[in-house]
Amino acid sequence: MRSPELTRDEIAARVRDLGDWFHNFDLKGVKTAPDHFLGDYPRIKWERFSHVVPASLHGKSVLDIGCNAGFYAIEMKKRGAERVLGVDTDEAYLAQARFAAEMHGVDVELRRMSVYEVGLLREKFDLVIFMGVLYHLRHPLLALDLLHRHVVGETLLFQSMLRGSPEVPDVAEDYPFGEADVFDIPGFPKIHFVERRYAGDSTNWWIPNRACVEAMLRSAGFAIVGHPEDEVYVCRPRARALEEVAP
Ligand SMILES: C[S@@+](CC[C@H](N)C(=O)[O-])C[C@H]1O[C@@H](n2cnc3c(N)ncnc32)[C@H](O)[C@@H]1O
């Protein structure tokens, strides 16, 4: 697929028409989110963990959930993935992703879909990317359960915003009912509920600490095999016993 022959002014106009961008791309000199509060995002993040993704994804299928304007989906296609499907609930972001993919000359399938609907895909993917979405969900553990059950074939690449203690203390198998102090030790798995807004965003619902996000991944049936960056995890699905699986 060849990128379209557009002048710089035409690209700038398309970028403007597509609204506010969260992903910053440099499209032939036109930056899509030049004033991003996190800098050149997500490129600066990607550079901290890109080494954990195989340099060649030839023959592999990739599902990017909450793909936004498609930064990761496009990177996977650049690494030769045979098929990349990006899904998001926000049609405005998907329109940005369509234009960004076109400008990069890559073929990315894009579909409006929620993470809660991944069962409809009836397909397991070699690599599932689930970056920056968990804390935007009202039902985060359900989403992880659904990923495990329906779509993660080999690898889950996961990221979440984290808040609270970065410690990961040993947690016992069980505690007596009278034990209450353990809940106050720094790093006990905790997830913070945001009833109103965080960072001006009313879709930030649940923000875990590090121990909690690791426990949630394990509880949903994922073995953590890599932790290349503070917020990023590489996971493999493991078989779950019947009694572990959500009804
Ligand atoms: C913080 S952005 C992360 C974008 C990208 N994955 C990244 O890491 O840069 C969160 C994205 O998740 C999408 N999203 C929110 N709720 C979703 C849901 N239930 N299913 C799929 N995507 C969702 C939003 O529309 C947004 O594009």
The ligand as a MOL file (V3000), in Angstrom:
LIG
                    3D

  0  0  0     0  0            999 V3000
M  V30 BEGIN CTAB
M  V30 COUNTS 27 29 0 0 0
M  V30 BEGIN ATOM
M  V30 1 C -5.1850 6.1830 26.9390 0
M  V30 2 S -5.7550 5.6570 25.3740 0 CHG=1
M  V30 3 C -4.5270 4.4220 24.9950 0
M  V30 4 C -4.2850 4.3270 23.5340 0
M  V30 5 C -3.1990 3.3140 23.1210 0
M  V30 6 N -3.5870 1.9540 23.3850 0
M  V30 7 C -1.9070 3.6500 23.7820 0
M  V30 8 O -1.4430 2.9030 24.6420 0
M  V30 9 O -1.3170 4.6770 23.4410 0 CHG=-1
M  V30 10 C -7.1900 4.6760 25.7330 0
M  V30 11 C -7.9270 4.1770 24.4940 0
M  V30 12 O -8.8290 3.1630 24.8930 0
M  V30 13 C -10.0490 3.3550 24.2090 0
M  V30 14 N -11.1040 2.6850 24.9760 0
M  V30 15 C -11.7310 3.1170 26.0990 0
M  V30 16 N -12.6400 2.2130 26.5130 0
M  V30 17 C -12.5580 1.1680 25.6440 0
M  V30 18 C -13.2490 -0.0690 25.5460 0
M  V30 19 N -14.2190 -0.4110 26.4000 0
M  V30 20 N -12.9220 -0.9030 24.5400 0
M  V30 21 C -11.9480 -0.5610 23.6270 0
M  V30 22 N -11.2770 0.6110 23.6830 0
M  V30 23 C -11.5830 1.4660 24.6640 0
M  V30 24 C -10.1860 4.8640 24.1130 0
M  V30 25 O -11.1090 5.2610 23.1200 0
M  V30 26 C -8.7490 5.2590 23.8080 0
M  V30 27 O -8.4950 5.2490 22.4270 0
M  V30 END ATOM
M  V30 BEGIN BOND
M  V30 1 1 1 2
M  V30 2 1 2 3
M  V30 3 1 2 10
M  V30 4 1 3 4
M  V30 5 1 4 5
M  V30 6 1 5 6
M  V30 7 1 5 7
M  V30 8 2 7 8
M  V30 9 1 7 9
M  V30 10 1 10 11
M  V30 11 1 11 12
M  V30 12 1 11 26
M  V30 13 1 12 13
M  V30 14 1 13 14
M  V30 15 1 13 24
M  V30 16 1 14 15
M  V30 17 1 14 23
M  V30 18 2 15 16
M  V30 19 1 16 17
M  V30 20 1 17 18
M  V30 21 2 17 23
M  V30 22 1 18 19
M  V30 23 2 18 20
M  V30 24 1 20 21
M  V30 25 2 21 22
M  V30 26 1 22 23
M  V30 27 1 24 25
M  V30 28 1 24 26
M  V30 29 1 26 27
M  V30 END BOND
M  V30 END CTAB
M  END
